[in-house]
């Protein structure tokens, strides 16, 4: 799995072309708090069915979780990586968001 920072959109297509089994766009640790909303918006604009990636979202105890969760059902999101999952309800929320 190849991880790419969500604030480096110029690297998204390069990562897909690199031959990795999976590409994960990281909105969590790789993005500084002031840049998280912009990174998510950029990723949302880039996602397409032909750009299938895993998205690492911010944990449920952060102010970015709800907006990240809304992105989970977008075309091109092949899977979601949820850090620091501590409650089954949070996993159910992510599963429901991706099933849209």
PLY file of the C-alpha trace (Angstrom):
ply
format ascii 1.0
element vertex 100
property float x
property float y
property float z
element edge 99
property int vertex1
property int vertex2
end_header
0.00 0.00 0.00
1.33 3.38 -1.01
0.32 6.32 1.20
-0.01 9.83 -0.22
-0.67 12.98 1.75
-4.09 14.46 1.08
-2.49 17.87 0.71
-0.29 16.75 -2.23
-2.80 16.35 -5.10
-0.05 16.46 -7.70
1.08 13.10 -6.31
-2.30 11.33 -6.56
-1.99 10.30 -10.24
1.70 9.47 -9.79
0.83 7.14 -6.94
-1.80 5.35 -9.04
0.71 4.94 -11.87
3.45 3.61 -9.55
2.14 0.05 -9.60
1.23 -0.30 -5.92
-1.50 -2.80 -5.07
-3.39 -0.07 -3.22
-3.08 3.70 -2.92
-4.22 5.37 0.29
-4.87 9.11 0.35
-4.21 10.17 3.94
-6.39 12.93 5.39
-5.31 12.14 8.95
-1.68 12.19 10.12
-0.24 13.45 6.84
-2.26 16.68 6.86
-1.81 19.52 9.35
-5.01 20.63 11.13
-5.31 23.99 9.32
-5.11 22.19 5.94
-7.55 19.32 6.52
-10.65 20.94 5.00
-8.78 22.05 1.88
-7.19 18.59 1.46
-10.60 16.91 1.72
-12.14 19.34 -0.79
-9.28 18.77 -3.22
-9.58 15.01 -2.92
-13.34 15.15 -3.44
-12.83 17.13 -6.65
-10.24 14.63 -7.91
-12.07 11.38 -7.12
-13.51 9.43 -10.06
-14.47 5.78 -10.52
-11.22 5.31 -12.46
-9.23 6.74 -9.54
-10.02 4.02 -7.01
-8.21 4.72 -3.74
-8.44 4.00 -0.05
-9.07 7.12 2.05
-7.67 7.40 5.55
-10.08 9.64 7.40
-9.77 11.41 10.73
-10.98 9.64 13.85
-14.48 10.08 15.29
-13.25 12.27 18.13
-12.05 15.03 15.77
-13.92 17.98 14.27
-13.14 16.64 10.74
-14.80 13.23 11.11
-18.30 14.17 9.89
-17.04 15.86 6.72
-14.57 13.04 6.07
-17.38 10.53 6.58
-19.49 12.31 3.95
-16.69 11.67 1.46
-16.72 7.89 2.04
-19.50 7.16 -0.44
-17.97 9.18 -3.28
-17.18 7.46 -6.59
-13.57 6.33 -6.51
-13.44 5.56 -2.80
-12.60 1.85 -2.83
-12.25 1.64 0.93
-11.88 3.62 4.12
-9.16 3.41 6.74
-10.38 4.58 10.14
-7.70 5.26 12.74
-8.28 4.90 16.45
-11.64 3.13 16.12
-12.80 2.36 19.64
-16.55 1.86 19.31
-18.57 -0.48 17.10
-21.00 2.39 16.42
-18.23 4.33 14.70
-17.46 1.39 12.43
-21.17 1.11 11.61
-21.24 4.80 10.68
-18.31 4.34 8.29
-19.84 1.21 6.77
-23.17 2.99 6.23
-21.49 6.01 4.65
-19.61 3.83 2.17
-22.72 1.87 1.21
-24.49 4.82 -0.42
0 1
1 2
2 3
3 4
4 5
5 6
6 7
7 8
8 9
9 10
10 11
11 12
12 13
13 14
14 15
15 16
16 17
17 18
18 19
19 20
20 21
21 22
22 23
23 24
24 25
25 26
26 27
27 28
28 29
29 30
30 31
31 32
32 33
33 34
34 35
35 36
36 37
37 38
38 39
39 40
40 41
41 42
42 43
43 44
44 45
45 46
46 47
47 48
48 49
49 50
50 51
51 52
52 53
53 54
54 55
55 56
56 57
57 58
58 59
59 60
60 61
61 62
62 63
63 64
64 65
65 66
66 67
67 68
68 69
69 70
70 71
71 72
72 73
73 74
74 75
75 76
76 77
77 78
78 79
79 80
80 81
81 82
82 83
83 84
84 85
85 86
86 87
87 88
88 89
89 90
90 91
91 92
92 93
93 94
94 95
95 96
96 97
97 98
98 99
